[in-house]
Amino acid sequence: MAQFSEQLADLSERTRCADGGVLNMHVAIFVTVVAIVVGFAAPTCANDRPSDPFGNQTIELNKETPLVEMWESLRDQVLLDKAHFHSCIESNNQSNDTDCAAVSTLMKIVEEARQNQGKALLGHLNRSVNLLINAAPGHLTGPLEVITVRDGDCKSHSIAKYAAARAAGFSADHVRLVTVHDRRHNFDHMVATVYYNEEWLILDNLTNLLVRDTDKTDYAPMVVLDYKGVRRYHSAFWMFD
């Protein structure tokens, strides 16, 4: 996967126009969509899958739990979003479909971020989504809807960052959403987390700075969500009493 990502990055670099260094967005979008499709199809092997963020053990939630049902529906929306990516490419992004405009916005963010590497790439994604989405009441929804509306709360920011990190080439096993309780300010919150260089980094709409999960001691983890499902932390059993 790393070699494939490097090849995509090289191809993206060759799409710059000679007369002004302007990125050919059609080719760039195609390259990034290929990365998304490959990423969804090929999670890392079991031995490469890290444990959940924040270092606490988790247990799978019952299938009948409302949050599980909501997340399963959202995962279906993510798959539909991938279909929209193909549709936009086939129409050369000339469709009036608002989803295609959202695809272009997401791809622009990802391509700009891919000019960096590692933590700098993730920092760019975090900052760009924070600037893109205005603070407003929100709910769990698909990333293209979030980008189209450009209003939302921590959940909206997190799902957009989840999609952006996947589009940037991070494995499905290395990107997760985590709901936490902010003990310092006494409220519940959601963040995206990405595993890089053997540590989990938090992408948070409350700051443009990346913070390691081990350093964010005021966040008590409650639930983690990823392509495998929804799991609760043992330390958060009281949530479900």
C-alpha positions in Angstrom: 0.0 0.0 0.0 2.8 2.4 0.8 4.4 1.8 -2.6 1.1 2.2 -4.3 0.6 5.6 -2.5 4.0 6.7 -3.6 3.1 5.9 -7.2 -0.1 7.8 -6.9 1.8 10.8 -5.5 4.3 10.7 -8.4 1.4 10.6 -10.9 -0.3 13.5 -9.2 2.9 15.5 -9.4 3.1 14.9 -13.2 -0.4 16.4 -13.6 0.8 19.9 -13.0 0.6 22.1 -16.1 3.9 23.5 -17.5 2.5 27.0 -18.0 1.7 27.9 -14.4 1.9 24.8 -12.2 -1.9 24.6 -12.1 -3.1 21.2 -11.0 -5.1 19.3 -13.5 -8.1 18.6 -11.3 -9.7 15.9 -13.5 -6.6 13.7 -13.4 -5.9 14.5 -9.8 -9.4 13.5 -8.8 -9.1 10.3 -10.8 -5.8 9.5 -9.0 -7.3 10.1 -5.6 -10.5 8.1 -6.4 -8.3 5.1 -7.3 -6.7 5.5 -3.9 -10.1 5.5 -2.2 -11.3 2.4 -4.1 -8.1 0.5 -3.4 -8.2 1.6 0.3 -11.8 0.4 0.8 -11.1 -2.9 -0.9 -7.8 -3.7 1.0 -7.6 -3.2 4.7 -4.3 -4.1 6.3 -3.7 -7.7 7.4 -4.7 -8.7 10.9 -1.2 -8.5 12.2 -0.9 -4.9 11.1 -4.1 -3.7 12.7 -3.4 -1.6 15.8 -5.4 -1.7 19.0 -8.0 1.0 19.5 -6.9 4.5 20.4 -6.5 5.6 24.1 -5.0 2.3 25.1 -8.2 0.9 26.7 -9.7 -2.5 25.7 -13.0 -2.4 23.8 -15.9 -4.8 23.3 -18.3 -4.9 20.4 -21.7 -3.4 21.1 -24.9 -5.3 20.7 -26.3 -5.1 17.1 -29.6 -3.8 18.4 -28.0 -0.7 20.0 -29.3 2.4 18.3 -25.8 3.8 17.7 -24.8 0.5 15.9 -27.9 0.8 13.7 -27.0 4.5 12.9 -23.4 3.6 12.1 -24.3 0.7 9.8 -26.6 3.0 7.9 -23.8 5.6 7.6 -21.4 3.0 6.4 -23.9 2.3 3.6 -23.9 6.0 2.8 -20.1 5.9 2.5 -20.3 3.1 0.0 -22.9 5.2 -2.0 -20.5 8.1 -1.8 -17.9 6.0 -3.5 -20.3 5.3 -6.3 -20.8 9.1 -6.7 -17.0 9.4 -7.1 -17.2 7.1 -10.1 -20.2 9.0 -11.5 -18.4 12.3 -11.2 -15.3 10.9 -12.9 -17.3 9.4 -15.8 -19.0 12.8 -16.4 -15.6 14.6 -16.1 -17.0 16.4 -13.1 -19.3 18.4 -15.3 -22.5 17.1 -13.7 -24.7 19.6 -11.9 -25.1 17.1 -9.1 -24.2 18.7 -5.8 -22.4 15.6 -4.8 -19.9 16.2 -7.6 -19.2 19.6 -6.2 -18.6 18.0 -2.8 -16.3 15.4 -4.5 -14.2 18.2 -6.0 -14.0 20.0 -2.7 -12.8 16.9 -0.9 -10.3 16.0 -3.6 -8.9 19.5 -3.6 -8.3 19.3 0.2 -6.7 15.9 -0.2 -4.5 16.8 -3.1 -3.2 19.9 -1.3 -2.6 17.8 1.8 -0.6 15.2 -0.2 2.0 17.9 -1.0 3.0 17.1 2.6 3.9 13.8 4.3 3.0 12.1 7.6 1.9 14.4 10.4 2.1 17.5 8.2 -0.4 15.9 5.8 -2.7 15.0 8.7 -2.3 18.5 10.1 -3.3 20.0 6.8 -6.4 17.8 6.6 -7.4 18.7 10.1 -7.0 22.4 9.6 -8.7 22.4 6.2 -11.8 20.6 7.4 -12.0 22.8 10.5 -12.0 25.9 8.2 -14.4 24.4 5.8 -17.2 23.4 8.2 -18.9 26.1 10.3 -19.9 25.3 13.9 -23.6 24.4 14.0 -25.8 21.7 15.4 -25.3 18.4 13.5 -25.7 14.7 13.3 -24.0 11.6 11.9 -24.3 11.8 8.1 -22.3 11.0 5.0 -19.1 13.0 4.2 -20.4 14.5 1.0 -23.5 15.9 2.7 -21.3 17.4 5.3 -19.1 19.0 2.7 -22.1 20.3 0.7 -23.9 21.8 3.7 -20.6 23.1 5.3 -22.3 23.4 8.7 -22.1 20.9 11.5 -20.8 19.9 14.9 -17.9 17.7 16.0 -19.6 14.6 14.4 -19.7 16.4 11.0 -16.1 17.4 11.3 -15.0 13.9 12.3 -16.8 12.1 9.5 -15.4 14.5 6.9 -11.9 13.9 8.3 -12.5 10.2 8.3 -13.3 10.3 4.6 -10.4 12.7 3.9 -7.9 10.5 5.7 -9.1 7.4 3.7 -8.9 9.4 0.5 -5.3 10.4 1.3 -4.3 6.8 1.4 -4.5 5.8 5.1 -5.7 2.2 5.6 -9.2 1.4 6.9 -7.5 -0.2 9.9 -5.7 3.0 10.7 -8.7 5.5 10.7 -11.3 5.5 13.4 -13.9 7.7 15.0 -14.0 8.0 18.8 -16.6 9.6 21.0 -15.1 10.9 24.2 -16.2 12.7 27.4 -14.3 15.9 28.0 -13.7 15.7 31.7 -12.3 19.2 32.0 -15.4 20.9 30.4 -17.9 18.1 31.1 -19.4 17.5 27.6 -19.4 14.6 25.1 -17.4 15.0 21.9 -16.3 13.1 18.8 -12.9 13.1 17.1 -11.3 11.4 14.2 -8.1 9.4 14.9 -5.4 8.3 12.5 -2.7 5.8 13.3 0.7 7.0 12.0 4.3 6.1 13.0 3.0 3.7 15.7 0.8 6.2 17.5 -2.7 7.5 17.3 -3.1 11.2 16.4 -6.3 13.1 17.2 -7.9 15.3 14.5 -10.1 17.6 16.6 -12.4 20.4 15.5 -11.5 22.3 18.7 -7.9 22.8 17.7 -5.8 22.8 14.5 -3.0 21.1 16.4 -2.5 17.3 16.3 -2.4 15.6 19.7 -1.4 12.1 20.6 -4.1 10.0 22.3 -1.7 9.3 25.2 -1.3 13.0 25.8 -5.0 13.9 25.8 -5.7 12.8 29.3 -8.8 15.0 29.7 -10.6 12.9 27.1 -12.2 9.8 28.5 -12.9 7.4 25.6 -16.4 6.0 25.3 -17.1 4.4 21.9 -15.0 3.8 18.8 -16.4 3.4 15.3 -14.7 2.0 12.1 -15.4 -0.2 9.2 -15.5 -3.3 11.5 -18.4 -1.8 13.6 -19.0 -0.1 16.9 -17.2 -1.0 20.1 -17.4 0.5 23.6 -14.6 1.0 26.0 -14.6 -1.1 29.2 -14.1 2.1 31.2 -17.3 3.5 29.7 -19.7 0.8 30.8 -21.8 3.4 32.8 -22.9 4.9 29.5 -25.2 2.0 28.8 -26.8 1.4 32.1 
